[in-house]
Protein backbone atom coordinates (compact mmCIF):
# COMPACT_ATOMS: atom_id res chain seq x y z
CA UNK A 1 0.00 0.00 0.00
CA UNK A 2 1.61 3.23 -1.19
CA UNK A 3 0.46 6.22 0.88
CA UNK A 4 1.60 9.74 0.08
CA UNK A 5 4.86 10.08 -1.85
CA UNK A 6 3.00 12.05 -4.56
CA UNK A 7 5.95 14.35 -5.19
CA UNK A 8 8.41 11.45 -5.40
CA UNK A 9 6.12 9.45 -7.70
CA UNK A 10 5.87 12.42 -10.05
CA UNK A 11 9.64 12.88 -10.02
CA UNK A 12 10.26 9.27 -11.01
CA UNK A 13 7.66 9.42 -13.78
CA UNK A 14 9.10 12.71 -15.07
CA UNK A 15 12.52 11.06 -15.33
CA UNK A 16 10.93 8.10 -17.09
CA UNK A 17 9.25 10.27 -19.73
CA UNK A 18 12.18 12.67 -20.22
CA UNK A 19 13.84 12.76 -23.65
CA UNK A 20 17.24 11.96 -22.18
CA UNK A 21 19.01 9.42 -20.01
CA UNK A 22 18.99 10.10 -16.26
CA UNK A 23 21.05 8.85 -13.35
CA UNK A 24 18.88 9.16 -10.24
CA UNK A 25 19.88 8.53 -6.61
CA UNK A 26 17.10 7.44 -4.24
CA UNK A 27 18.23 7.45 -0.64
CA UNK A 28 16.93 7.70 2.89
CA UNK A 29 16.73 5.93 6.20
CA UNK A 30 16.50 2.13 6.36
CA UNK A 31 12.88 0.90 6.25
CA UNK A 32 11.56 4.22 4.91
CA UNK A 33 10.15 2.61 1.75
CA UNK A 34 12.65 3.40 -1.02
CA UNK A 35 12.52 0.03 -2.76
CA UNK A 36 8.76 -0.18 -2.35
CA UNK A 37 8.32 3.26 -3.94
CA UNK A 38 10.42 2.41 -7.01
CA UNK A 39 8.74 -0.97 -7.44
CA UNK A 40 5.25 0.48 -7.12
CA UNK A 41 5.95 3.23 -9.67
CA UNK A 42 7.56 1.00 -12.30
CA UNK A 43 5.99 -2.39 -11.51
CA UNK A 44 6.81 -4.54 -14.57
CA UNK A 45 8.79 -1.86 -16.42
CA UNK A 46 12.25 -2.87 -15.16
CA UNK A 47 14.74 -3.61 -17.90
CA UNK A 48 17.14 -4.82 -15.21
CA UNK A 49 16.95 -5.06 -11.44
CA UNK A 50 19.62 -6.11 -8.96
CA UNK A 51 20.00 -5.64 -5.23
CA UNK A 52 23.01 -5.80 -2.95
CA UNK A 53 22.90 -7.39 0.47
CA UNK A 54 24.89 -7.25 3.67
CA UNK A 55 25.07 -11.03 3.72
CA UNK A 56 27.38 -11.17 0.69
CA UNK A 57 30.87 -10.09 1.61
CA UNK A 58 32.89 -11.04 -1.49
CA UNK A 59 33.02 -9.48 -4.93
CA UNK A 60 32.99 -12.91 -6.58
CA UNK A 61 29.63 -13.74 -4.99
CA UNK A 62 28.19 -10.38 -6.02
CA UNK A 63 29.35 -10.88 -9.60
CA UNK A 64 27.84 -14.37 -9.70
CA UNK A 65 24.49 -13.04 -8.53
CA UNK A 66 24.72 -10.10 -10.94
CA UNK A 67 25.26 -12.59 -13.76
CA UNK A 68 22.23 -14.59 -12.59
CA UNK A 69 20.15 -11.40 -12.64
CA UNK A 70 21.32 -10.65 -16.20
CA UNK A 71 20.21 -14.14 -17.21
CA UNK A 72 16.78 -13.55 -15.68
CA UNK A 73 16.45 -10.37 -17.73
CA UNK A 74 17.32 -11.90 -21.08
CA UNK A 75 21.05 -12.50 -21.31
CA UNK A 76 22.09 -16.00 -22.44
CA UNK A 77 22.71 -18.21 -19.43
CA UNK A 78 26.14 -19.43 -18.49
CA UNK A 79 28.48 -16.43 -18.50
CA UNK A 80 29.63 -15.25 -15.08
CA UNK A 81 31.36 -11.84 -15.15
CA UNK A 82 34.89 -11.91 -13.76
CA UNK A 83 34.93 -8.23 -12.85
CA UNK A 84 32.55 -5.32 -12.46
CA UNK A 85 33.86 -3.87 -15.74
CA UNK A 86 32.83 -7.10 -17.48
CA UNK A 87 29.50 -7.13 -15.64
CA UNK A 88 28.58 -3.66 -16.88
CA UNK A 89 29.86 -4.58 -20.36
CA UNK A 90 27.34 -7.42 -20.38
CA UNK A 91 24.60 -5.02 -19.28
CA UNK A 92 25.64 -2.63 -22.05
CA UNK A 93 25.49 -5.43 -24.61
CA UNK A 94 22.05 -6.44 -23.36
CA UNK A 95 20.84 -2.85 -23.87
CA UNK A 96 22.33 -2.66 -27.36
CA UNK A 97 20.69 -5.93 -28.37
CA UNK A 98 17.28 -4.93 -27.03
CA UNK A 99 14.47 -4.26 -29.48
CA UNK A 100 12.65 -2.24 -26.86
CA UNK A 101 12.60 1.35 -28.12
CA UNK A 102 11.19 2.77 -24.89
CA UNK A 103 12.91 3.91 -21.69
CA UNK A 104 14.98 1.18 -20.08
CA UNK A 105 14.74 1.31 -16.28
CA UNK A 106 17.85 -0.10 -14.60
CA UNK A 107 17.37 -0.35 -10.83
CA UNK A 108 20.37 -1.20 -8.64
CA UNK A 109 19.12 -1.42 -5.07
CA UNK A 110 21.33 -1.23 -1.96
CA UNK A 111 24.22 -0.15 -4.14
CA UNK A 112 26.54 0.67 -1.19
CA UNK A 113 26.90 -3.05 -0.41
CA UNK A 114 28.35 -3.71 -3.88
CA UNK A 115 31.23 -1.28 -3.29
CA UNK A 116 33.43 -3.69 -1.38
CA UNK A 117 37.13 -2.88 -0.84
CA UNK A 118 39.16 -3.27 -4.05
CA UNK A 119 36.06 -4.47 -5.93
CA UNK A 120 36.34 -1.86 -8.68
CA UNK A 121 32.58 -1.34 -8.57
CA UNK A 122 32.58 2.46 -8.64
CA UNK A 123 35.09 2.65 -11.47
CA UNK A 124 32.96 0.27 -13.54
CA UNK A 125 29.76 2.17 -12.76
CA UNK A 126 31.47 5.42 -13.72
CA UNK A 127 32.71 3.97 -17.01
CA UNK A 128 29.30 2.48 -17.87
CA UNK A 129 27.55 5.80 -17.33
CA UNK A 130 30.12 8.18 -18.81
CA UNK A 131 31.12 6.13 -21.85
CA UNK A 132 27.75 4.66 -22.77
CA UNK A 133 24.54 5.38 -20.90
CA UNK A 134 24.77 9.18 -20.64
CA UNK A 135 25.14 9.49 -24.43
CA UNK A 136 21.79 7.79 -25.03
CA UNK A 137 18.23 8.99 -24.45
CA UNK A 138 16.60 5.77 -23.33
CA UNK A 139 18.16 4.85 -19.98
CA UNK A 140 16.91 5.57 -16.47
CA UNK A 141 19.55 4.35 -14.02
CA UNK A 142 18.27 4.35 -10.43
CA UNK A 143 20.80 3.89 -7.63
CA UNK A 144 19.21 3.19 -4.27
CA UNK A 145 20.64 2.71 -0.80
CA UNK A 146 19.89 2.94 2.91
CA UNK A 147 23.48 3.96 3.65
CA UNK A 148 22.76 7.60 2.83
CA UNK A 149 26.27 8.60 3.84
CA UNK A 150 27.68 6.38 1.06
CA UNK A 151 25.20 7.75 -1.51
CA UNK A 152 26.08 11.30 -0.51
CA UNK A 153 29.86 10.86 -0.47
CA UNK A 154 30.33 8.47 -3.38
CA UNK A 155 27.67 9.72 -5.79
CA UNK A 156 26.30 13.15 -4.90
CA UNK A 157 29.57 14.72 -3.72
CA UNK A 158 32.03 12.71 -5.77
CA UNK A 159 34.96 14.73 -7.09
CA UNK A 160 36.15 12.08 -9.54
CA UNK A 161 34.56 10.56 -12.60
CA UNK A 162 31.03 10.71 -11.18
CA UNK A 163 31.27 14.42 -10.34
CA UNK A 164 27.95 16.04 -11.30
CA UNK A 165 26.88 12.88 -13.14
CA UNK A 166 23.84 12.23 -10.95
CA UNK A 167 21.07 14.11 -12.74
CA UNK A 168 18.38 13.62 -10.11
CA UNK A 169 18.06 12.89 -6.41
CA UNK A 170 15.15 11.79 -4.26
CA UNK A 171 15.69 11.94 -0.51
CA UNK A 172 12.84 9.85 0.87
CA UNK A 173 11.85 10.92 4.35
CA UNK A 174 9.50 9.35 6.95
CA UNK A 175 5.76 9.75 6.54
CA UNK A 176 4.20 12.92 7.89
CA UNK A 177 1.64 12.71 10.71
CA UNK A 178 -1.16 13.09 8.17
CA UNK A 179 0.28 10.30 6.03
CA UNK A 180 0.66 8.09 9.11
CA UNK A 181 -2.99 8.69 9.94
CA UNK A 182 -4.06 7.73 6.42
CA UNK A 183 -1.78 4.69 6.42
CA UNK A 184 -3.02 3.35 9.75
CA UNK A 185 -6.66 4.08 8.89
CA UNK A 186 -6.26 2.03 5.71
CA UNK A 187 -5.10 -0.85 7.91
CA UNK A 188 -8.17 -0.41 10.08
CA UNK A 189 -6.12 0.96 12.97
CA UNK A 190 -7.78 4.33 13.36
CA UNK A 191 -5.95 6.05 16.22
CA UNK A 192 -6.95 9.15 18.11
CA UNK A 193 -4.84 12.20 17.35
CA UNK A 194 -3.14 11.83 20.74
CA UNK A 195 -2.28 8.19 20.08
CA UNK A 196 -1.13 9.10 16.61
CA UNK A 197 1.41 11.55 18.04
CA UNK A 198 2.58 8.97 20.57
CA UNK A 199 2.98 6.35 17.83
CA UNK A 200 5.06 8.82 15.83
CA UNK A 201 7.33 9.35 18.83
CA UNK A 202 7.97 5.59 18.86
CA UNK A 203 8.00 4.61 15.19
CA UNK A 204 8.88 7.93 13.59
CA UNK A 205 6.65 7.62 10.54
CA UNK A 206 8.55 4.61 9.16
CA UNK A 207 6.12 2.58 6.97
CA UNK A 208 7.83 -0.75 7.68
CA UNK A 209 7.24 -0.31 11.41
CA UNK A 210 3.65 0.89 11.01
CA UNK A 211 2.86 -2.14 8.89
CA UNK A 212 3.05 -4.29 12.03
CA UNK A 213 0.07 -2.50 13.60
CA UNK A 214 -2.93 -4.72 14.32
CA UNK A 215 -6.29 -2.94 14.49
CA UNK A 216 -7.51 -5.37 17.17
CA UNK A 217 -5.15 -3.89 19.76
CA UNK A 218 -4.68 -0.54 21.48
CA UNK A 219 -1.59 1.55 20.84
CA UNK A 220 0.06 0.33 24.06
CA UNK A 221 -0.71 -3.29 23.22
CA UNK A 222 0.66 -2.83 19.70
CA UNK A 223 3.88 -1.33 21.01
CA UNK A 224 4.23 -4.24 23.44
CA UNK A 225 3.76 -6.90 20.76
CA UNK A 226 5.84 -5.08 18.11
CA UNK A 227 8.77 -4.02 20.28
CA UNK A 228 8.85 -5.44 23.82
CA UNK A 229 7.73 -9.06 23.67
CA UNK A 230 10.48 -11.66 23.53
CA UNK A 231 9.54 -12.58 19.95
CA UNK A 232 8.60 -9.03 18.90
CA UNK A 233 9.59 -8.30 15.26
CA UNK A 234 11.35 -5.05 16.17
CA UNK A 235 12.91 -6.16 19.42
CA UNK A 236 16.43 -6.21 17.91
CA UNK A 237 15.80 -3.61 15.22
CA UNK A 238 18.10 -1.03 16.83
CA UNK A 239 21.21 -3.22 16.63
CA UNK A 240 20.26 -4.73 13.28
CA UNK A 241 19.66 -1.30 11.78
CA UNK A 242 23.08 0.09 12.63
CA UNK A 243 24.84 -3.18 11.77
CA UNK A 244 23.24 -3.14 8.32
CA UNK A 245 24.38 0.41 7.61
CA UNK A 246 27.84 0.82 9.11
CA UNK A 247 31.00 -1.17 9.46
CA UNK A 248 32.24 -1.23 13.06
CA UNK A 249 28.63 -0.63 14.07
CA UNK A 250 29.45 -1.09 17.78
CA UNK A 251 31.27 2.25 17.74
CA UNK A 252 28.30 3.93 16.08
CA UNK A 253 25.98 2.45 18.70
CA UNK A 254 28.20 3.76 21.51
CA UNK A 255 27.86 7.27 20.11
CA UNK A 256 24.10 6.91 19.65
CA UNK A 257 23.65 5.55 23.18
CA UNK A 258 25.64 8.47 24.57
CA UNK A 259 23.48 10.95 22.68
CA UNK A 260 20.31 9.12 23.71
CA UNK A 261 21.05 9.91 27.36
CA UNK A 262 21.21 13.67 26.72
CA UNK A 263 18.19 14.92 24.83
CA UNK A 264 19.56 18.37 23.97
CA UNK A 265 22.76 16.83 22.63
CA UNK A 266 26.44 16.61 23.50
CA UNK A 267 29.55 18.41 22.37
CA UNK A 268 32.27 16.40 20.70
CA UNK A 269 34.30 16.50 23.92
CA UNK A 270 31.32 15.17 25.91
CA UNK A 271 30.78 12.40 23.36
CA UNK A 272 34.39 11.30 23.82
CA UNK A 273 34.02 11.32 27.61
CA UNK A 274 30.71 9.44 27.55
CA UNK A 275 31.34 6.90 24.80
CA UNK A 276 34.97 6.15 25.57
CA UNK A 277 35.95 6.60 21.92
CA UNK A 278 39.10 8.49 21.02
CA UNK A 279 38.82 12.04 19.70
CA UNK A 280 40.21 11.44 16.24
CA UNK A 281 39.35 10.91 12.60
CA UNK A 282 37.27 7.82 13.26
CA UNK A 283 34.91 9.81 15.50
CA UNK A 284 34.68 12.50 12.81
CA UNK A 285 33.62 9.86 10.29
CA UNK A 286 31.06 8.38 12.68
CA UNK A 287 29.46 11.75 13.40
CA UNK A 288 29.43 12.72 9.72
CA UNK A 289 27.93 9.41 8.62
CA UNK A 290 25.26 9.48 11.33
CA UNK A 291 24.30 13.01 10.33
CA UNK A 292 24.23 12.26 6.60
CA UNK A 293 22.06 9.22 7.33
CA UNK A 294 19.55 11.32 9.26
CA UNK A 295 20.07 9.84 12.72
CA UNK A 296 21.61 12.90 14.34
CA UNK A 297 21.92 16.62 13.68
CA UNK A 298 24.53 19.18 14.65
CA UNK A 299 23.64 22.67 15.78
CA UNK A 300 24.92 25.57 17.85
CA UNK A 301 23.09 26.47 21.04
CA UNK A 302 22.11 30.12 20.72
CA UNK A 303 23.82 32.40 21.55
CA UNK A 304 26.79 30.38 22.84
CA UNK A 305 29.14 29.06 20.14
CA UNK A 306 32.44 28.92 21.97
CA UNK A 307 32.06 25.28 23.05
CA UNK A 308 31.49 24.04 19.52
CA UNK A 309 28.52 22.30 17.95
CA UNK A 310 26.10 20.09 19.82
CA UNK A 311 25.25 16.71 18.32
CA UNK A 312 21.67 15.61 18.94
CA UNK A 313 19.97 12.27 18.32
CA UNK A 314 16.82 12.92 16.25
CA UNK A 315 15.76 9.46 15.02
CA UNK A 316 12.52 8.64 16.85
CA UNK A 317 12.98 4.88 17.04
CA UNK A 318 16.57 5.22 18.27
CA UNK A 319 15.44 7.69 20.93
CA UNK A 320 12.67 5.32 22.00
CA UNK A 321 15.06 2.37 22.18
CA UNK A 322 17.56 4.35 24.27
CA UNK A 323 14.90 5.60 26.66
CA UNK A 324 12.69 2.53 27.09
CA UNK A 325 13.69 -0.66 25.30
CA UNK A 326 17.41 -0.72 26.12
CA UNK A 327 16.95 -0.05 29.89
CA UNK A 328 14.07 -2.54 30.07
CA UNK A 329 15.79 -5.42 28.31
CA UNK A 330 17.91 -6.76 31.19
CA UNK A 331 15.13 -6.84 33.76
CA UNK A 332 11.61 -6.72 32.38
CA UNK A 333 10.58 -7.94 28.97
CA UNK A 334 7.13 -6.41 29.36
CA UNK A 335 8.27 -3.01 30.60
CA UNK A 336 5.77 -1.07 28.52
C-alpha positions as CSV (number, residue, x, y, z in Angstrom):
1,X,0.0,0.0,0.0
2,X,1.6,3.2,-1.2
3,X,0.5,6.2,0.9
4,X,1.6,9.7,0.1
5,X,4.9,10.1,-1.9
6,X,3.0,12.1,-4.6
7,X,6.0,14.3,-5.2
8,X,8.4,11.4,-5.4
9,X,6.1,9.5,-7.7
10,X,5.9,12.4,-10.1
11,X,9.6,12.9,-10.0
12,X,10.3,9.3,-11.0
13,X,7.7,9.4,-13.8
14,X,9.1,12.7,-15.1
15,X,12.5,11.1,-15.3
16,X,10.9,8.1,-17.1
17,X,9.3,10.3,-19.7
18,X,12.2,12.7,-20.2
19,X,13.8,12.8,-23.6
20,X,17.2,12.0,-22.2
21,X,19.0,9.4,-20.0
22,X,19.0,10.1,-16.3
23,X,21.0,8.8,-13.3
24,X,18.9,9.2,-10.2
25,X,19.9,8.5,-6.6
26,X,17.1,7.4,-4.2
27,X,18.2,7.4,-0.6
28,X,16.9,7.7,2.9
29,X,16.7,5.9,6.2
30,X,16.5,2.1,6.4
31,X,12.9,0.9,6.3
32,X,11.6,4.2,4.9
33,X,10.2,2.6,1.8
34,X,12.7,3.4,-1.0
35,X,12.5,0.0,-2.8
36,X,8.8,-0.2,-2.3
37,X,8.3,3.3,-3.9
38,X,10.4,2.4,-7.0
39,X,8.7,-1.0,-7.4
40,X,5.3,0.5,-7.1
41,X,5.9,3.2,-9.7
42,X,7.6,1.0,-12.3
43,X,6.0,-2.4,-11.5
44,X,6.8,-4.5,-14.6
45,X,8.8,-1.9,-16.4
46,X,12.2,-2.9,-15.2
47,X,14.7,-3.6,-17.9
48,X,17.1,-4.8,-15.2
49,X,17.0,-5.1,-11.4
50,X,19.6,-6.1,-9.0
51,X,20.0,-5.6,-5.2
52,X,23.0,-5.8,-3.0
53,X,22.9,-7.4,0.5
54,X,24.9,-7.2,3.7
55,X,25.1,-11.0,3.7
56,X,27.4,-11.2,0.7
57,X,30.9,-10.1,1.6
58,X,32.9,-11.0,-1.5
59,X,33.0,-9.5,-4.9
60,X,33.0,-12.9,-6.6
61,X,29.6,-13.7,-5.0
62,X,28.2,-10.4,-6.0
63,X,29.3,-10.9,-9.6
64,X,27.8,-14.4,-9.7
65,X,24.5,-13.0,-8.5
66,X,24.7,-10.1,-10.9
67,X,25.3,-12.6,-13.8
68,X,22.2,-14.6,-12.6
69,X,20.2,-11.4,-12.6
70,X,21.3,-10.6,-16.2
71,X,20.2,-14.1,-17.2
72,X,16.8,-13.5,-15.7
73,X,16.5,-10.4,-17.7
74,X,17.3,-11.9,-21.1
75,X,21.1,-12.5,-21.3
76,X,22.1,-16.0,-22.4
77,X,22.7,-18.2,-19.4
78,X,26.1,-19.4,-18.5
79,X,28.5,-16.4,-18.5
80,X,29.6,-15.3,-15.1
81,X,31.4,-11.8,-15.2
82,X,34.9,-11.9,-13.8
83,X,34.9,-8.2,-12.8
84,X,32.6,-5.3,-12.5
85,X,33.9,-3.9,-15.7
86,X,32.8,-7.1,-17.5
87,X,29.5,-7.1,-15.6
88,X,28.6,-3.7,-16.9
89,X,29.9,-4.6,-20.4
90,X,27.3,-7.4,-20.4
91,X,24.6,-5.0,-19.3
92,X,25.6,-2.6,-22.1
93,X,25.5,-5.4,-24.6
94,X,22.1,-6.4,-23.4
95,X,20.8,-2.9,-23.9
96,X,22.3,-2.7,-27.4
97,X,20.7,-5.9,-28.4
98,X,17.3,-4.9,-27.0
99,X,14.5,-4.3,-29.5
100,X,12.7,-2.2,-26.9
101,X,12.6,1.3,-28.1
102,X,11.2,2.8,-24.9
103,X,12.9,3.9,-21.7
104,X,15.0,1.2,-20.1
105,X,14.7,1.3,-16.3
106,X,17.9,-0.1,-14.6
107,X,17.4,-0.4,-10.8
108,X,20.4,-1.2,-8.6
109,X,19.1,-1.4,-5.1
110,X,21.3,-1.2,-2.0
111,X,24.2,-0.1,-4.1
112,X,26.5,0.7,-1.2
113,X,26.9,-3.0,-0.4
114,X,28.4,-3.7,-3.9
115,X,31.2,-1.3,-3.3
116,X,33.4,-3.7,-1.4
117,X,37.1,-2.9,-0.8
118,X,39.2,-3.3,-4.1
119,X,36.1,-4.5,-5.9
120,X,36.3,-1.9,-8.7
121,X,32.6,-1.3,-8.6
122,X,32.6,2.5,-8.6
123,X,35.1,2.7,-11.5
124,X,33.0,0.3,-13.5
125,X,29.8,2.2,-12.8
126,X,31.5,5.4,-13.7
127,X,32.7,4.0,-17.0
128,X,29.3,2.5,-17.9
129,X,27.5,5.8,-17.3
130,X,30.1,8.2,-18.8
131,X,31.1,6.1,-21.8
132,X,27.7,4.7,-22.8
133,X,24.5,5.4,-20.9
134,X,24.8,9.2,-20.6
135,X,25.1,9.5,-24.4
136,X,21.8,7.8,-25.0
137,X,18.2,9.0,-24.4
138,X,16.6,5.8,-23.3
139,X,18.2,4.8,-20.0
140,X,16.9,5.6,-16.5
141,X,19.5,4.4,-14.0
142,X,18.3,4.3,-10.4
143,X,20.8,3.9,-7.6
144,X,19.2,3.2,-4.3
145,X,20.6,2.7,-0.8
146,X,19.9,2.9,2.9
147,X,23.5,4.0,3.6
148,X,22.8,7.6,2.8
149,X,26.3,8.6,3.8
150,X,27.7,6.4,1.1
151,X,25.2,7.7,-1.5
152,X,26.1,11.3,-0.5
153,X,29.9,10.9,-0.5
154,X,30.3,8.5,-3.4
155,X,27.7,9.7,-5.8
156,X,26.3,13.1,-4.9
157,X,29.6,14.7,-3.7
158,X,32.0,12.7,-5.8
159,X,35.0,14.7,-7.1
160,X,36.2,12.1,-9.5
161,X,34.6,10.6,-12.6
162,X,31.0,10.7,-11.2
163,X,31.3,14.4,-10.3
164,X,27.9,16.0,-11.3
165,X,26.9,12.9,-13.1
166,X,23.8,12.2,-10.9
167,X,21.1,14.1,-12.7
168,X,18.4,13.6,-10.1
169,X,18.1,12.9,-6.4
170,X,15.2,11.8,-4.3
171,X,15.7,11.9,-0.5
172,X,12.8,9.9,0.9
173,X,11.8,10.9,4.3
174,X,9.5,9.3,6.9
175,X,5.8,9.8,6.5
176,X,4.2,12.9,7.9
177,X,1.6,12.7,10.7
178,X,-1.2,13.1,8.2
179,X,0.3,10.3,6.0
180,X,0.7,8.1,9.1
181,X,-3.0,8.7,9.9
182,X,-4.1,7.7,6.4
183,X,-1.8,4.7,6.4
184,X,-3.0,3.4,9.7
185,X,-6.7,4.1,8.9
186,X,-6.3,2.0,5.7
187,X,-5.1,-0.8,7.9
188,X,-8.2,-0.4,10.1
189,X,-6.1,1.0,13.0
190,X,-7.8,4.3,13.4
191,X,-5.9,6.1,16.2
192,X,-6.9,9.1,18.1
193,X,-4.8,12.2,17.4
194,X,-3.1,11.8,20.7
195,X,-2.3,8.2,20.1
196,X,-1.1,9.1,16.6
197,X,1.4,11.6,18.0
198,X,2.6,9.0,20.6
199,X,3.0,6.4,17.8
200,X,5.1,8.8,15.8
201,X,7.3,9.3,18.8
202,X,8.0,5.6,18.9
203,X,8.0,4.6,15.2
204,X,8.9,7.9,13.6
205,X,6.7,7.6,10.5
206,X,8.6,4.6,9.2
207,X,6.1,2.6,7.0
208,X,7.8,-0.7,7.7
209,X,7.2,-0.3,11.4
210,X,3.7,0.9,11.0
211,X,2.9,-2.1,8.9
212,X,3.0,-4.3,12.0
213,X,0.1,-2.5,13.6
214,X,-2.9,-4.7,14.3
215,X,-6.3,-2.9,14.5
216,X,-7.5,-5.4,17.2
217,X,-5.2,-3.9,19.8
218,X,-4.7,-0.5,21.5
219,X,-1.6,1.5,20.8
220,X,0.1,0.3,24.1
221,X,-0.7,-3.3,23.2
222,X,0.7,-2.8,19.7
223,X,3.9,-1.3,21.0
224,X,4.2,-4.2,23.4
225,X,3.8,-6.9,20.8
226,X,5.8,-5.1,18.1
227,X,8.8,-4.0,20.3
228,X,8.8,-5.4,23.8
229,X,7.7,-9.1,23.7
230,X,10.5,-11.7,23.5
231,X,9.5,-12.6,20.0
232,X,8.6,-9.0,18.9
233,X,9.6,-8.3,15.3
234,X,11.4,-5.0,16.2
235,X,12.9,-6.2,19.4
236,X,16.4,-6.2,17.9
237,X,15.8,-3.6,15.2
238,X,18.1,-1.0,16.8
239,X,21.2,-3.2,16.6
240,X,20.3,-4.7,13.3
241,X,19.7,-1.3,11.8
242,X,23.1,0.1,12.6
243,X,24.8,-3.2,11.8
244,X,23.2,-3.1,8.3
245,X,24.4,0.4,7.6
246,X,27.8,0.8,9.1
247,X,31.0,-1.2,9.5
248,X,32.2,-1.2,13.1
249,X,28.6,-0.6,14.1
250,X,29.5,-1.1,17.8
251,X,31.3,2.2,17.7
252,X,28.3,3.9,16.1
253,X,26.0,2.4,18.7
254,X,28.2,3.8,21.5
255,X,27.9,7.3,20.1
256,X,24.1,6.9,19.7
257,X,23.6,5.5,23.2
258,X,25.6,8.5,24.6
259,X,23.5,11.0,22.7
260,X,20.3,9.1,23.7
261,X,21.0,9.9,27.4
262,X,21.2,13.7,26.7
263,X,18.2,14.9,24.8
264,X,19.6,18.4,24.0
265,X,22.8,16.8,22.6
266,X,26.4,16.6,23.5
267,X,29.6,18.4,22.4
268,X,32.3,16.4,20.7
269,X,34.3,16.5,23.9
270,X,31.3,15.2,25.9
271,X,30.8,12.4,23.4
272,X,34.4,11.3,23.8
273,X,34.0,11.3,27.6
274,X,30.7,9.4,27.6
275,X,31.3,6.9,24.8
276,X,35.0,6.1,25.6
277,X,36.0,6.6,21.9
278,X,39.1,8.5,21.0
279,X,38.8,12.0,19.7
280,X,40.2,11.4,16.2
281,X,39.4,10.9,12.6
282,X,37.3,7.8,13.3
283,X,34.9,9.8,15.5
284,X,34.7,12.5,12.8
285,X,33.6,9.9,10.3
286,X,31.1,8.4,12.7
287,X,29.5,11.8,13.4
288,X,29.4,12.7,9.7
289,X,27.9,9.4,8.6
290,X,25.3,9.5,11.3
291,X,24.3,13.0,10.3
292,X,24.2,12.3,6.6
293,X,22.1,9.2,7.3
294,X,19.6,11.3,9.3
295,X,20.1,9.8,12.7
296,X,21.6,12.9,14.3
297,X,21.9,16.6,13.7
298,X,24.5,19.2,14.6
299,X,23.6,22.7,15.8
300,X,24.9,25.6,17.9
301,X,23.1,26.5,21.0
302,X,22.1,30.1,20.7
303,X,23.8,32.4,21.5
304,X,26.8,30.4,22.8
305,X,29.1,29.1,20.1
306,X,32.4,28.9,22.0
307,X,32.1,25.3,23.1
308,X,31.5,24.0,19.5
309,X,28.5,22.3,17.9
310,X,26.1,20.1,19.8
311,X,25.3,16.7,18.3
312,X,21.7,15.6,18.9
313,X,20.0,12.3,18.3
314,X,16.8,12.9,16.2
315,X,15.8,9.5,15.0
316,X,12.5,8.6,16.9
317,X,13.0,4.9,17.0
318,X,16.6,5.2,18.3
319,X,15.4,7.7,20.9
320,X,12.7,5.3,22.0
321,X,15.1,2.4,22.2
322,X,17.6,4.4,24.3
323,X,14.9,5.6,26.7
324,X,12.7,2.5,27.1
325,X,13.7,-0.7,25.3
326,X,17.4,-0.7,26.1
327,X,16.9,-0.1,29.9
328,X,14.1,-2.5,30.1
329,X,15.8,-5.4,28.3
330,X,17.9,-6.8,31.2
331,X,15.1,-6.8,33.8
332,X,11.6,-6.7,32.4
333,X,10.6,-7.9,29.0
334,X,7.1,-6.4,29.4
335,X,8.3,-3.0,30.6
336,X,5.8,-1.1,28.5
